[in-house]
């Protein structure tokens, strides 16, 4: 039954909550759940969100829940990754929480190593750890979450951390994995949008501003499986791109209400260069959809405000085209495509 809570564990304070959204995950969710249950540290809870699966996913989840009281299952109508994550956030009981893809896994030592690191110290608000990426049979280090050189460094706010460790601080601004969050900084922060594109990075940036302390440990804790069918590997359609643009506009409006000295250089980059590249790519790929929509005007208006906020020097011809009438983009897009064909000829 939708909304039913299966095998709800006795309410108790646990150290770590793992939110795992599941949609038609029958072929790999076993691996994901087993990696958590085989952890060396057992004061955990698994919050499994069955997002309207139509295969045997729910049956698999229920079989695990029968044998382990640390598992809680919540079923809901299918609404996508964002709705599943937000649903799970409402049920977190642990002192810390993290997200785990139903096609990914954690390493046995992750929670044990973190607990050993923080049990006799003032607990940090955000903790980063190393990730390895697996695509097919190939394993490689995730350079964005390689914390070996900044292990045990603790900072008082994200601006300080970003200034001291610019390369390593990027992980606190991208995706929702490779780190865990102290639950008390969550407050009413939730994911934006519907599709989930860039929503995890925006969520992480928002929580980073709520955090007062950051800790990185060199433990390899997360195994990220890259699949063509995953959210990150899936081709972006027009609706997804528009949702993505709107997510950044919503976040940018929040940033512009902050004191400028609290905003990091990474956020400036995301809200100017990166945002513009998304708008440009959307317009190039879905020109006529954009022209019959208000998204270009909305993006143009936002860019004017955000460039003014960051006092950017707007000199790029491409940016000027976006600032002016969309008809100029028609000429620009077709001219670019013509040049591309001539080069290939």
C-alpha positions in Angstrom: 0.0 0.0 0.0 1.4 3.4 -0.9 2.8 5.2 2.1 2.8 2.1 4.2 5.8 1.7 6.5 7.2 -1.8 6.5 8.9 -3.2 9.5 9.4 0.1 11.2 12.3 -0.3 13.7 12.0 0.7 17.3 12.6 4.4 17.5 16.1 4.9 18.8 19.0 7.2 18.2 21.4 5.8 15.7 24.7 7.2 14.5 24.3 7.0 10.7 21.3 7.1 8.5 21.6 5.9 4.8 18.9 7.1 2.4 18.6 4.8 -0.6 16.0 5.7 -3.3 14.9 2.6 -5.2 13.1 2.4 -8.5 13.1 -0.8 -10.5 16.4 -1.8 -8.9 16.0 -5.5 -8.7 19.2 -6.3 -10.6 21.6 -4.5 -8.3 19.9 -3.4 -5.1 21.1 -6.7 -3.3 24.7 -5.5 -3.7 23.8 -2.1 -2.3 21.9 -3.3 0.8 24.5 -6.0 1.6 27.3 -3.5 1.5 25.5 -1.6 4.3 24.6 -4.6 6.4 28.2 -5.9 6.2 29.5 -2.7 7.7 32.0 -3.1 10.6 29.9 -0.5 12.5 26.3 -1.5 13.2 24.7 1.6 14.7 23.1 2.5 11.4 19.6 2.6 9.8 18.7 2.0 6.2 15.9 4.2 4.9 14.8 2.5 1.7 12.4 4.5 -0.5 10.5 2.4 -2.9 9.6 4.9 -5.6 6.7 3.1 -7.2 8.8 0.2 -8.6 7.0 -2.1 -11.0 9.5 -5.0 -10.8 10.5 -7.1 -7.8 12.3 -4.3 -6.0 9.8 -4.0 -3.2 9.8 -7.8 -2.6 13.6 -7.8 -2.3 13.5 -4.9 0.2 10.9 -6.6 2.3 12.9 -9.8 2.4 15.9 -7.9 3.9 13.7 -6.0 6.3 12.3 -9.3 7.8 15.7 -10.2 9.0 17.2 -6.8 10.1 15.4 -4.3 12.3 17.8 -1.6 11.1 15.9 -1.4 7.8 12.9 0.8 7.3 10.9 0.8 4.0 8.7 3.5 2.8 6.7 3.0 -0.4 5.3 5.9 -2.5 3.9 6.6 -5.9 6.6 7.1 -8.5 7.8 10.6 -8.6 11.4 10.5 -9.5 14.7 10.8 -7.7 14.0 14.2 -6.2 10.7 13.3 -4.6 12.2 10.0 -3.3 15.1 11.8 -1.6 12.9 14.4 -0.1 10.6 11.7 1.2 13.5 9.9 2.9 14.9 13.1 4.5 11.7 13.4 6.5 12.4 10.1 8.3 16.1 10.5 9.2 16.8 9.5 12.9 20.6 9.3 12.8 23.1 11.9 14.0 24.5 11.9 10.5 22.9 11.0 7.2 24.2 10.2 3.7 22.8 9.2 0.3 23.5 6.0 -1.5 22.5 5.1 -5.0 20.7 1.8 -5.2 23.2 0.7 -7.9 26.2 1.8 -5.8 27.8 0.4 -2.6 29.8 1.5 0.4 33.0 -0.1 1.8 32.9 -2.1 5.1 35.2 0.3 7.0 33.4 3.6 6.1 31.3 4.1 9.2 33.8 2.5 11.6 36.6 4.8 10.4 34.4 7.9 10.7 33.2 6.9 14.1 36.8 6.3 15.3 37.8 9.6 13.9 35.1 11.7 15.6 34.1 9.9 18.8 36.4 11.8 21.1 36.2 15.2 19.3 33.7 17.9 18.6 31.6 16.4 15.8 32.0 18.2 12.4 28.9 19.2 10.4 30.1 17.7 7.1 32.5 14.8 6.5 34.1 14.0 3.2 35.6 10.7 2.2 37.2 9.1 -0.9 35.2 7.5 -3.7 36.2 5.0 -6.4 34.5 4.8 -9.7 33.6 1.6 -11.4 32.6 1.4 -15.1 32.3 -2.1 -16.4 35.4 -3.9 -15.1 37.5 -0.7 -14.8 38.1 0.8 -11.4 39.6 4.3 -10.9 40.0 6.9 -8.2 37.6 9.8 -8.1 40.0 12.7 -8.2 37.2 15.1 -6.9 37.0 13.2 -3.6 40.7 12.4 -3.0 41.2 13.7 0.5 44.5 12.1 1.4 46.4 15.4 1.4 43.9 17.2 3.5 43.0 14.4 5.9 42.1 15.6 9.4 42.0 19.3 8.4 39.0 21.0 10.0 37.7 24.4 9.1 35.0 26.6 10.6 33.1 27.5 7.5 32.9 26.7 3.8 34.5 30.0 2.7 37.6 29.2 4.8 37.7 25.6 3.6 37.4 26.8 0.0 40.2 29.3 0.4 42.6 26.8 2.0 41.7 23.8 -0.2 40.1 25.0 -3.4 40.5 21.7 -5.3 39.3 19.6 -2.4 36.4 21.8 -1.5 34.7 21.1 -4.8 33.3 17.9 -3.5 31.2 19.9 -1.0 29.6 21.6 -4.1 29.0 18.6 -6.3 26.7 15.6 -6.1 25.3 14.2 -2.9 27.7 11.3 -2.4 31.3 11.1 -1.1 30.2 12.9 2.1 27.8 12.8 5.0 25.9 15.6 6.7 25.1 16.2 10.4 21.4 16.0 10.7 21.0 19.1 12.8 22.1 21.3 9.9 19.4 19.9 7.6 16.6 22.0 8.9 14.1 22.6 6.1 16.6 22.2 3.3 15.3 19.9 0.5 16.0 19.2 -3.1 14.9 21.6 -5.8 13.1 20.6 -9.0 11.8 17.3 -10.4 14.4 15.7 -12.6 17.3 15.7 -10.2 19.8 17.3 -12.6 22.3 19.3 -10.6 19.9 19.2 -7.6 22.4 17.2 -5.5 25.1 19.8 -6.0 22.7 22.6 -5.1 21.6 20.7 -2.0 25.2 20.2 -0.9 26.1 23.9 -1.4 23.0 25.0 0.6 23.9 22.7 3.5 27.6 23.8 3.3 26.4 27.3 4.2 24.6 25.8 7.2 27.7 24.0 8.4 30.3 25.4 10.8 32.9 22.7 10.6 34.2 20.3 7.9 36.3 17.2 8.1 37.9 15.1 5.4 39.2 11.6 6.0 41.3 9.5 3.6 39.1 6.4 3.8 37.7 5.0 0.5 34.1 4.8 1.5 31.9 4.9 -1.6 31.9 2.8 -4.8 30.2 4.7 -7.6 29.0 2.5 -10.5 28.6 4.4 -13.8 25.7 3.1 -15.9 24.3 4.5 -19.1 20.8 4.2 -17.5 21.7 6.2 -14.4 20.6 9.8 -13.8 24.1 11.1 -14.5 24.5 8.9 -17.7 21.1 9.5 -19.1 20.6 11.8 -22.1 19.0 15.1 -21.1 15.8 16.1 -22.8 14.2 19.5 -23.0 12.1 19.2 -19.9 15.1 18.0 -17.9 17.2 21.0 -19.1 14.5 23.5 -18.2 14.2 22.0 -14.8 18.0 22.2 -14.4 18.0 25.9 -15.4 15.1 26.6 -13.0 17.0 24.9 -10.2 20.0 27.2 -10.6 17.8 30.2 -10.8 16.2 29.3 -7.6 19.5 28.7 -5.9 20.9 31.9 -7.4 18.1 33.9 -5.9 18.9 32.5 -2.5 22.6 33.3 -3.0 21.9 36.9 -3.9 20.2 37.3 -0.5 23.4 36.3 1.3 26.2 38.6 2.4 28.6 38.7 -0.6 31.6 37.8 1.7 30.0 34.4 2.4 29.7 33.4 -1.2 32.5 31.2 -2.5 34.4 31.4 -5.8 32.9 28.0 -6.8 29.4 29.3 -6.4 30.3 32.4 -8.5 31.6 30.0 -11.2 28.5 27.8 -11.1 26.1 30.7 -11.3 27.8 32.5 -14.1 30.0 30.4 -16.4 28.4 27.0 -15.7 24.9 28.3 -15.7 25.5 30.2 -19.0 26.9 27.0 -20.6 23.7 25.1 -19.6 21.5 27.8 -21.2 23.6 27.9 -24.3 23.6 24.0 -24.7 19.8 24.0 -24.1 19.2 26.7 -26.8 21.6 25.0 -29.3 19.9 21.6 -28.8 16.2 22.7 -28.5 16.1 26.0 -30.3 12.5 26.0 -31.4 11.3 24.7 -28.0 13.0 27.6 -26.4 11.6 30.2 -28.7 8.1 29.1 -27.9 8.8 29.1 -24.2 9.8 31.8 -21.7 12.9 30.1 -20.5 15.3 32.2 -22.5 13.9 35.5 -21.2 13.9 34.0 -17.7 17.6 33.0 -18.0 18.5 36.3 -19.6 16.9 38.2 -16.8 18.6 36.0 -14.2 22.0 36.4 -15.8 21.7 40.2 -15.7 21.0 40.1 -12.0 23.7 37.5 -11.2 26.3 39.3 -13.2 25.4 42.5 -11.5 25.6 40.8 -8.1 29.1 39.4 -8.8 30.1 42.6 -10.6 31.1 40.6 -13.7 32.5 42.2 -16.8 30.1 41.1 -19.6 32.2 41.3 -22.7 31.6 37.9 -24.4 29.8 38.1 -27.8 27.8 35.0 -26.9 26.6 36.5 -23.7 25.6 39.7 -25.5 23.6 37.6 -27.9 21.7 36.0 -25.0 21.1 39.4 -23.6 19.5 40.6 -26.8 16.6 39.3 -29.0 16.4 35.5 -29.4 16.2 36.0 -33.2 20.0 36.6 -33.1 20.4 33.2 -31.7 18.7 31.6 -34.7 21.3 33.1 -36.9 24.1 32.3 -34.5 23.0 28.6 -34.1 22.6 27.9 -37.8 25.9 29.7 -38.5 27.7 27.5 -36.0 26.1 24.3 -37.4 27.1 25.3 -41.0 30.7 25.9 -39.9 30.8 22.5 -38.2 29.5 20.8 -41.3 32.0 22.6 -43.5 34.9 21.5 -41.3 33.8 17.9 -41.5 33.4 18.0 -45.3 
